[in-house]
């Protein structure tokens, strides 16, 4: 393994919590499907739940260590930025992606 900084390879998804699926143009989760995301909406009927970033699987431990050391761990494999916005990582299928 080389000594390199881990990179975020891209934005994988923006996950929304919605009130009425029939009325939304983009709807990924119904209210209550993602408990922690719904709680972070602070009473709002809808909003952005979390972001998903694409990384190389080999960088997962480096990102986890770096984010935990900086105090950004939220729960399980989820992190939060300084404003309390949730995010987590998904793994790139290949280097060509």
Order of alpha helices (4+ residues) and beta strands (2+ residues): beta-beta-alpha-beta-alpha-beta-beta-beta
